[in-house]
Amino acid sequence: MAEQDIALMAHLMRRAGFGASLDEIEAKAAQGYDSVVQELLNPESQGAVEEDLLIRFNPSYFEAAAIENNVQQWVWRMINSPRQLQEKVALFWHMIFCAGHSKIDSGQEMGLMVDIFRQNGMGKFDDLLFKLSTNPGMMYYLDNTESHKANLNENYGRELLELFSLGVGMDEAFNYSEDDVKVCARAFTGWNIAPPYPPFPHGRSPWEFRFDPADHDYSEKTFLGQTGNWNGEDIIRIACEQPATARFLARHLYNYFVADEPQVPAWRLTPPRDQAAIEALEKAYWDSDHSIKAMLDVLFNSAFFKDEAVRYAKVKNPAEMVVSLLRMTGEFQGYKPGLFELSQEPKYMGMDLMNPPTVEGWHTGREWIDSGTLVERINFASDILGNTELAGVRSLVNRLMGLGDKISPEQFVNGCLDLTGPLVMTEDTMGLLISHASKEGDLTHGTEAEQADFTRRSGEMFQMIAATAEFQFE
Amino acid sequence: MATHFFGLTSRTFRHSHDVGRAEFAGTGFRNPTDMAIAPDGTVYLCNRSYENRPDGVHVTAITLDEEYITEFGAYGEADGEFMWPTSVALNSKGNLYLADEWLNRITKFTKDGEFVSKWGTAGSGDGELKGPAGLAIDADDNIFVVDAGNNRVQKFTLDGKYLSQFGSAGSGDGQFNMPWGIALDGEGHIYIADWRNDRIQKFTADGQWEASIGVSGSGVGQLNRPNGVAVDADGDIYVADWMNNRVQVFAPDGRYVSEFRGEARLSKWGKDKLGSNPDMIRQRNLAYNNDPDYEKLLAHPCAVKIDSQGRICIIDHTRNRIQVYVKEAEPALV
């Protein structure tokens, strides 16, 4: 199989999923790029998580109240779900439609919100916004529960326009006015939550959306130049018809799946990194009646996605860092204890899943890395990859041994890089790795002592790779 | 006016009361998976809790009158500890046996909770275990272990000496797909909750298949991942129909009799908890007025047992309580 096919498939699986082992990448490359893209885009065509088994071995996951249980369950799905793009898209929306446990204080609501992203994240954008706008957790997080006909709270109305659909501006102009914000908020009055059960003595009940007609502002409203007796659904429809919304989605998708863009607040004044790519994605939005799946279809099949220049051009976010390592090594497949600590790792690296810092979410790209988080990232990666006791790492070592009875330091380093990416190193880094491997000469594994030595050197090399700058990118 | 009965008419059930509340220690439970009830009324529940709250993993001993007796055991691998507890059973002397499906071992405690011994080896050979999920001890003090991962039931002496086995993987008569709960009736028949085959299978004491009850679904007599089973003195069979959130009752011949969907009221300990939290009383009242059913209904019931008084005790797993029903000799006005 051509090396470029493997490299392209690895790129696709890193971006449209959370990476894969070399075995899986090779199998998918043999299956063919177009076929794999269609599988990713159509999750129902792939096997599903076996929910009964998941709950049997983790009974606390059912209607889980604790936030830790919900985060843990999500990380398990990221690692194990055959529907990788579905989980990747759920994370995408969680990073845009930000709501956090620090205020919501119900792990179950956070889990349910992520499930909305999982189930609806590739559908029609209007439908997703409607689900979001009737999601009780979001209603509470952005104070729509405190917004009344007689006493308006503009928070949800403002964030819906600024952060969830149009964005502040594009091409240097503003996308909406302060009056539009007020009208938007008025249209969502009466969208509220039924009273839920408290945590004691038997656990919270799931929150339910409830429309209160007595609290809804039925008066005439003018929104983005259109006048009518608008309700929240009308606002969503009108917002989804705006060119700004197509632009907003295109830039977000590009930023998440292709290459790091400037931070969102800069988008009004800073043009896209690849204007033609954004236009292609916008066109898919209009041609498909606002389908996210159609935009992703164009994206994954485009030259700008396949371009070698965008490979390893994105800093891995902490969830990607943690989950991709576990998938690469085959660790944590199935059901076993020990996931809680691993599921907290993204938090230590600056990404507290289900609890973003603000409604604006996390700053991405190079802002993931500071001196503290870099140490966490390197330590975690080298702890996993350097632990040759782990079954997954053992299988990587076995594959290296399969390269031959006697392998040179160069073959050894290239083999290690293939198994951890395939990664491409700068000349300088490559020189350092080969220089280190050369210190002890060729590798053999004929005797038990040689096997032990081979294993030790493999662990060391994996740890060195985990500590490179290149390993921080995907 | 004529009163019509259709089918089985001789049984009448009534919800009696509820026991417990959500707690990680003391007077409550956390994700309880099974219980064993001693003739003196002591109830031993094994609490599975979850990884970031290992303090919730232990056995709680109480009575059905909500008297707290003690708790013992802890999360871990040392003697007397357990990680993924699935089931408990009592022998004739009142010792408690607990199965751990992760560590593949059975641990014996005294009735006061002191560690006595442990046994179990991971594997699929005779006497080896792969995810023990259900325990039952017969009148001769032999112990049956539902060996879920190996799709079989194994019989041991109480100190772990292998005696015999029955069952294999599959969906035919006498075959299993990830079986879970087990019950013995007064005549020594063995009932297995054949979890992923959505049925209960009945065997003779030496493992010969006799009958199956249930098919997949959510209708009358249908099951969705049944995980607990019990048989009362009349031979009626109670099935924790886990993913259908109910307990179904079948006659000894397998005909459907009735079902319990849950009728919980606040337990004594539940009232104690709310009593010190006026805000929660207010919040609960609002919620109750909006949806009174939510708090009553069973949520993933995972075990059903009959106590020495013939009461039907259901572990209401997700709500962290026991719902208790009684079978009345005469119809009672409810």
Interface residues (C-beta under 8 A of the other chain):
Chain A: D52 L53 I55 R56 F57 N58 P59 S60 F62 E63 A66 E68 N69 Q72 A194 P195 P196 Y197 P198 P199 F200 P201 H202 G203 S205 K336 P337 G338 L339 F340
Chain B: R21 A22 G28 N31 T33 R48 S49 Y50 E51 N52 R53 M83 W84 E101 W102 M178 W180 W195 R196 R225 N227 M243 A264 L266 S267 W269 G270 K273 L274 N277 D279 M280 Q283 R284 L286 A287 Y288 N289 N290 D291 Y294 E295 A299 H300 C302 H317 T318 R319 N320 R321
